Amino acid sequence: MGSVKATALLMLIMTVNSGAVRIPESVHNLLLEANLSGNLESFEKGLRGAADHIIYDNQAERFMKESQFHEYGVGFGEDLGIVAEDKGAWWMARWDKPVKANLIVLSGVYDNQPQPKTAWKIELRQEGLWRVHARGVGGWYDRGRYAWGGPETEAITFDALRVSTFSKDKQTSIGSIHYRGEKGMSWVVAYCPPIDARIAQVPGPIRAGEAAMFEAKQVLGDITSWQWDFGDGTTGSGAKVSHTFVRPGSYDVRVVFSDGKDSARLTRTVVVDPPVEARIRPLDSAVKVGRSVEFAGNGSVGKIAGYAWDFGDGSTAAGRLARHTFAKSGIYKVVLTVSDGTYSDECLVLIRVHTDETLSIPQVLLDTDQKNEQDDQHYLGYGLFSDLDILGVNSVHHGGGQEPVNYTEILNIIDLAMQSGLAKDRKPLVFRGANERLVVPGSGIWSDTAAIRSAASEAILAAARGAAPENPVWVVPVGPGTNVASAILQARAEELELDGRIRVMWLGGSNNEITNEFNGNNDPWSMYVVCQSGIETWIMPAPVGARVRIDKRTEADYYADNPLGRYLLKIVPARNKPLFDPACLSAIISMRLKLGWVKETEPVVVGGPDKEYRWTKTERATSVRVIRQIDQRAMKEDIFETMKGAKRRF
C-alpha cells in the first residue's frame, strides 16, 4: 500500500439502482491490501491493462497503479463468443484475513463499448463458500456504476470478492469485455464508520506568516473530538482552529475525529505561498512592433524590495513600472519577479507583438488530451498549419493520470509538423496542465472549487493579461475543461477580470448536457465552473463535431504526403471516423471570416449535478451558446486543405 499523502474533499453522491451512496473521504479502500487477479489472459484475445489498474485510493487521490485508461480487459472489440457462467471472464480480490466492509463501488464499461446484453455476477467468499451478492444483465455493467452500502449499512465479513461476466443465454456472445476504474469513484471496497466530516475550503491563498483558519464540519454522527496535526510540528484541537505557517511549502494537514467509539481521519494537502506575490496589470491595448509599451507590477502583494522584468527578447528592466519596445513581431513571455529579500515570486504575461497585418487575427490557446483519440492529433495539426495565431498548446488529462502521455504526444505532433514544413516562427510554446479532475466542493458552490494550478492554467492567465480587449484570446479545450476552469478560479483569487479577455470554445458534451460523453464525463464539474463564470463560452457538442468525418479506406488522398500527413493516415482507424475536435477551430475561423460554417446556435443556461449537468435554451441574457448546426463538408475540406498548405488568410 502506498502512503497516504493527501486527500482533497471527496463527497460523492452516486445514484444507482440501490439508491444514493455517499463515499466519505475518510474511508480506506481495502482493495489496496488485497491480492488482485483475473483470468482475461486465458481467452487469448489480447489484454488491456492489468487487474490492479482499476483500484482507486480515495485517501491519496490517485490510482493504485497509473495507466492511460485505468482498465482491465480483453482486446478492444474482441469477440469472446458464447461464454458459459461457470467459465466466465472474472476479476478477483482476495485477502489473507477476512475483512469487514459496508461499501462496494464498481464501475462498468466505457461509453464506446456498451454491454446491454452481457450478464454479470458479484460474489463474496464467506467461510470458504462463494455466495452471490448481486447479479443481472446489462445494468451497472453497461456504462454505469454499482454501489452498495454506506455508513448506515451493517457491515459484512468476507475474504474474497469476485466479479464475473458471461453470456446471458446460449445464443448471445460477449465481446470487448473490460472492467473500468473511475477517478474518485471506483473500484472501492471499504468500511465506513457511522461518523463522517469534511474539511472546509480555506478562503483565499495561505501565505507564510499570516494566520489561516481551518475548519472541519460534521457530516454524519455525533462527533465530540477533533485533533489537528498541521504537518509542521504543531498541533491543535477543536472543530475550528487558526494556524500560522512560518515557511512556504506543501504541508499535509490532518484532523482525527471521534464520537468516543469510532474514529476517522481526514487529510488535506495545503500549499503555503511566499509572503510576496507578483502581479502584472493587464494590458489595455495591442502591442505593436517599434512602439513603446508600459508594464506595471501594480497589485503585487507583500513587502516588496525589488521588481525585475525579463521581456523575453534578451532585454531586462527593474522597477514597479517599466517601458519596453519590441523590435520584432512574435510571441513573447514577459516575466516579472518580485522579492522581499528572502522570498520571491513570478508572474507571466503572454503577448503577441503585432504588425498591422496581424492585429485582427484570432489568437488561440489550444488545450488538448492529445493521446486520447486520433481527432486530437488532427486538431493540433490543423491549428499549427492554419493562419490562426497559436499562442501555445496546453496538455491535460482525460479522466486522471494521462497528462504525461498527452504532453509527449503534443511534442511528437509538433516535431512532425516541423518536419512537414511548419515555419520555425510557428512552433508554439507548450504548457503542462492538470493531471486530475477538479473536486466538487462540499458546499456545492462553483466558486468554492479548489483550482489545480499548473503551467497551463498560468498560461491562460498570462494570455488574458496580454490580450487586447478588442481581440480576446480563444481558449479551446477539446478534452476536460480542468485547465480553463482552474484559470478562472485562480483569476478570481487574484481579482483578475477575464471577461472580455478570453473566450472559450469547448468540444464535448452530448446534445443536451455536459455528461453522457467522454470529454464531459472526465470532469463535468470543470465545465460547469466555466459556464457559471460569465465568460463567453461556446459549446460544440460531440455529436455535432462528429459530423466532420474521414474514411481513409476511400479518402486517403485527403492527407498530405509529408511526415505529419502520413502519421495521421496511419493512426486513424479504417472506418468512417468522426473527427470531432478540429470543428472547434473551423468554427472560430468561420465566425471571424463570416464564412457561414456555423449555421445554428442557441443560448443556454447550464445546470449543475442536481440538474444532471443539463443545459436548457433560454431567452434571457447568458454567456453560453451551444452550436447546433454546422457545414461539415466545408469544415472538412478546410481542415485537410490547410494541412496540405492552403490557408484562409486573415
Buried (B, 14 or more C-beta within 10 A) or exposed (E): EEEBBBBBBBBBEBEBEBEEBBBBBBBBBBBBEBEBBBBBEEBEBEBBBBBBBBBBBBBBBBBBBBBBBBBBBBBBEBEBEEBEEEBBBBBBBEBEEEBEBBBBBBBBBBBEBBBEBBBBBBBBBBEEEEEEBBEBBBBBBBBBBBBBBBBEBEBBEBBBBBBBBBBBEEEBEBBBBBBBBBBBBBBBBBBBBBBBBBBBBBEEBBBBBBEBEBBBBBBBBEBEEBBBBBBBEEEBEBBEBEBBBEEBBEBBBBBBBBBEEBBBBBBBBBEBBBBBBBBBBBBEEBBBBEEEBEBBBEBBBBEBEEBBBBBBBEBEBEEBEBEBBBEEBBBBBBBBBBBBEEBBBBBBBBBBBBEEEBBBBBBBBBBBBBBBBBBBBBBBBBBBBBBBBBBBBBBBBBBBBBBBBBBEBBEBBBBBBBEBEBEEEBBBBBBBBBBBBBBBBBBEEBBBBBBBBBBBBBBBBBBBBBBBEEBBBBBBBBBBBBBBBBBBBBBBEBEBEBBEBBBBBBBBBBEBBBBBBBBBBBBBBBBBBBBBBBBBBBBBBBEBBBBBBBBBEEBEEBBBEBBBBBBBBEEBEEEEBBBBBBBBBBBBBBBBEEBEBBEEBBBBBBBBBEEBBBBEEEEEEBBBBBBBEBBBEBBBBBBBBBBBEEEBEB
